[in-house]
Structure formats: structure tokens, C-alpha cells
């Protein structure tokens, strides 16, 4: 059994010279928001969810992106409302958010 039910990785890579990357689209700030929100909802910890920062996940053109394991579901997002929807649907209700899936 996995240590976490869901392991969420946010690409927070920053590329030089204005090249397209997840972090230039607000990834680090939204990862911080997700981490706080998951903790506030009591969803973090062993057997629950873990939110982590990742380096480049090599899907820059689809960014910002996150991936949730063990399901290996990739999402894109633009704001806190998208993050809230992913938390509620995927982490709480075990349903994929099709409109944000990449």
C-alpha cells in the first residue's frame, strides 16, 4: 500500500529568458494555495494526500500542469477555483475533472 492515497506534484520549473514554463504562469503560488487548502480540509498526511513541488515535468506547452498519483492523471489549471475543483472532485470524491485533464 502507498504511504499516501494521492500524491500531487505541481511543476514549478522556472525557465530562463522568458521561455514558456509553469512557474511563469503562477504554478508556485497555486501550489502553495493547494497545500494550505488540503491541510485546512484535513486531507493531508499519511494515508491521505501529499502536495509537492516538482521540477520540470516536460509538458511546458500544456502548463501550468500538475499530476496526481497513483492514478497518473495530469491536469492544467489557471486559478484557485480550478485548484478547489481538483481538490474537491479528485482528492475528496475520487472523480477525475475531465475539463482540466491534459
C-alpha angles and dihedrals in degrees: 000000000000119000089233128037089215128018112194120198121191116197104231098169117149116206122201128249098021096298113160111272140149096252093056086060095056101269098143093051093047091047088054089049092050093048092052093044094049090049093047090052092052092244098123130091141050112347091012131065135318123195116204140175117239134193120237112334090189097240097104096145090059095045152182088049140173131183127209120208148234085030093048092221114163121209138184121204141177108195148005091279090061090048091049090051092050091049094048098042104033105028099033104029101025092234124134115237097229096189091061098039118115 
